Amino acid sequence: MRLDKFLKISRLIKRRTLAKEVADQGRISINGKQAKASSIVSVGDELVIRFGQKLVTIQITALRETVKKDEAQELYQIIKEEKA
């Protein structure tokens, strides 16, 4: 699944276009490598996302095409949050 689509479906970022912009600015890495919006993610991948002054590290636990709002957090597990 594409990175921008995963971020939207998991509701980490509200809109896919915003997810694309964040990835294109170089604020997301997958398993330690710089990621683009079109990068492919899979179960077990570790994402580091920079939201302003905060670094959030998550691990992907599941991939689904559609999820309900209250099930979205089942797609990932937050490993750590820290100030950048």
C-alpha positions in Angstrom: 0.0 0.0 0.0 1.2 3.5 -0.8 2.5 5.6 2.2 0.1 8.5 1.6 -2.9 6.2 1.4 -1.9 4.4 4.6 -1.5 7.7 6.5 -5.0 8.7 5.4 -6.7 5.4 6.2 -5.0 5.1 9.6 -6.0 8.7 10.2 -2.5 9.7 11.3 -2.9 12.5 8.7 -6.5 13.6 7.8 -6.2 14.1 4.0 -4.2 12.2 1.4 -3.0 15.4 -0.3 -1.6 16.6 3.0 0.1 13.2 3.6 1.7 13.6 0.1 3.0 17.1 1.0 4.4 15.9 4.3 6.2 13.0 2.6 7.5 15.2 -0.2 9.0 17.7 2.4 11.1 14.8 3.7 9.4 14.6 7.1 8.7 10.8 7.0 11.1 7.9 7.0 10.4 4.2 6.6 12.8 1.8 8.4 15.4 4.6 8.5 15.2 5.6 4.8 13.7 8.8 3.5 10.2 8.1 2.1 8.2 9.5 -0.7 4.4 9.6 -0.9 4.5 6.7 -3.4 6.7 4.5 -1.2 5.2 1.1 -0.5 4.6 0.2 3.2 4.0 -3.3 4.6 3.2 -4.9 7.9 6.2 -4.6 10.3 7.6 -1.4 8.8 8.6 1.4 11.2 7.7 4.9 10.3 9.1 8.1 11.9 7.0 11.1 11.2 7.9 14.7 12.2 4.8 16.7 13.2 6.2 20.2 13.9 8.4 19.9 16.9 7.4 16.3 17.7 8.8 13.0 16.4 6.4 10.1 16.4 7.6 6.5 15.8 5.0 4.0 14.8 5.0 0.3 13.7 2.5 -0.9 11.1 0.5 -3.8 12.5 -2.1 -4.3 9.7 -3.0 -3.0 6.2 -6.6 -2.7 5.1 -8.2 -0.8 2.2 -11.0 0.7 4.4 -11.6 0.9 8.1 -14.1 2.6 10.4 -12.9 5.6 12.5 -12.8 3.7 15.8 -10.8 0.8 14.2 -8.1 3.0 12.6 -5.8 2.8 15.5 -5.6 -1.0 15.1 -3.5 -0.5 12.0 -0.5 0.8 13.9 1.2 0.8 17.2 2.9 3.9 18.6 6.4 3.0 19.7 7.6 6.4 21.0 6.9 10.1 20.9 9.6 12.7 21.6 10.3 16.3 21.1 12.5 17.1 18.1 
